[in-house]
Amino acid sequence: MKRPNVLNKAGKAARARVLAGIGGFLAAGLSLGLSIFESRNPGEIAHALPGTRINADRWGVTLHAATVATTMPNGSRLTPGKRAVVVNLTIENLTSQSSNLYGEALALANITGASRPQFFLDRDQEILWDLQPAMPEEVSAVWEVPMTQALLASLDVTVIGAVFKRADNLYAAPGWFTGSAVAQVDLPIAENGTGAMTRDTR
Amino acid sequence: MIRFLATIIGILTAAALLQVFQATTPGYAQLTGPILTSGAQKDTVSSQTFSVRIDKAVQAKTLVLKRFSRTIERQTQGTWLVVSAELWAFQETMPLAGASIRGASGRLYVQTHRADAAPQLLSLKKVQPGLPTTGILVFELPEEEATDMTLILSKQASPRLEDEVHVHLDRGMIESRDKVEPGNGGI
């Protein structure tokens, strides 16, 4: 009488384990599938007009105008075979600490092969180093673009947000991490020189 | 039945206790944070590895610099703060990579690179033990932050288990000028 009972018990335990295993794999598969689906179908990015302030979590960004130039704003030369796409913007550090990672907040959506942007402070045309908190500055962001790259009538600038984690996964230290795009701005590209005029009239 | 209840209560108590432990354990970043030493502007503030004495603190709207023997002026929408200080290292040669000002709101203003042309910058010097080193630090911050400032100095930019000296700046001891021109003899 005892033997089948033991077998029955062992069978039950095995079945429970198999079920738990299947459940776990199902959950993992579902989560993986969802994340793949989300990355393949990004949500619509909000469109913003030039001159409106965009809150990109870590940075407050207002894009004003875009121009094409043949030198850097401080007068230095460009890489041979390249021209510069200059975006005038106001940018504010909304965090509690000085930072120079504002380059991560902007990306050109309709230009391929652009360099990482260089930032210049409009007040004295010098390199913008750290952006100090609570001090919005008028700056020029410069991307070097190959001459062969055709430019459209307008520049699609994507403003990228950031995520603050009170405790990161590695050190449990607070920090900012790259987030998703928060807004897209269509900036009409003016020829060199007219960009400065657009700035005065804003 | 009683044994069953006792087991349940035991498990719940253990869970609650673990929750309390988890909530009250300081984070890794906090446990391996800097070792603080605080002091006032008029004093020499000494940590285990180095000490600081503030010589002068000047606030100005315009910073005058010489670059390639050409004089340039740098404006700010806030205010420049130039601090001249004397540093002693006790045990070994040390740079001064971490220098920032905590303003009235608690925001942290790291020393600015916009004054890199200035002479005698402490961030470009090394402090040798036994040789007191003087130099300046330049900060840029909004006026309203300048009402209550603390100078934070350390060997590394973000010190971990290393000394960090906090010097509270006394408003009455900060000079206010139109222009400040850091020279080889300080400010």
Contacts between the chains, C-beta under 8 A, distances in Angstrom:
chain1	res1	chain2	res2	distance
A	96	B	106	6.5
A	96	B	107	4.8
A	96	B	108	6.2
A	97	B	107	7.1
A	97	B	108	4.4
A	97	B	110	7.2
A	98	B	100	7.3
A	98	B	108	6.6
A	98	B	109	5.8
A	98	B	110	3.9
A	121	B	114	7.8
A	123	B	75	6.3
A	124	B	74	6.3
A	124	B	75	7.3
A	126	B	114	6.8
A	129	B	112	6.7
A	129	B	113	3.6
A	129	B	114	6.0
A	130	B	110	5.7
A	130	B	112	6.6
A	130	B	113	6.6
A	132	B	78	7.5
A	132	B	109	5.5
A	132	B	110	8.0
A	132	B	112	7.6
A	132	B	140	5.7
A	132	B	141	6.3
A	132	B	142	7.8
A	133	B	107	4.5
A	133	B	108	7.5
A	133	B	109	7.1
A	134	B	105	7.5
A	134	B	107	6.3
A	134	B	142	5.6
A	134	B	145	7.3
A	135	B	77	6.4
A	135	B	78	5.7
A	135	B	140	7.5
A	135	B	141	7.6
A	135	B	142	5.7
A	137	B	77	7.7
A	167	B	27	5.8
A	167	B	29	7.7
A	171	B	28	5.1
A	171	B	29	5.5
A	172	B	27	4.1
A	172	B	28	4.6
A	172	B	29	5.8
A	173	B	27	7.1
A	173	B	28	7.0
A	173	B	29	3.4
A	174	B	29	7.1
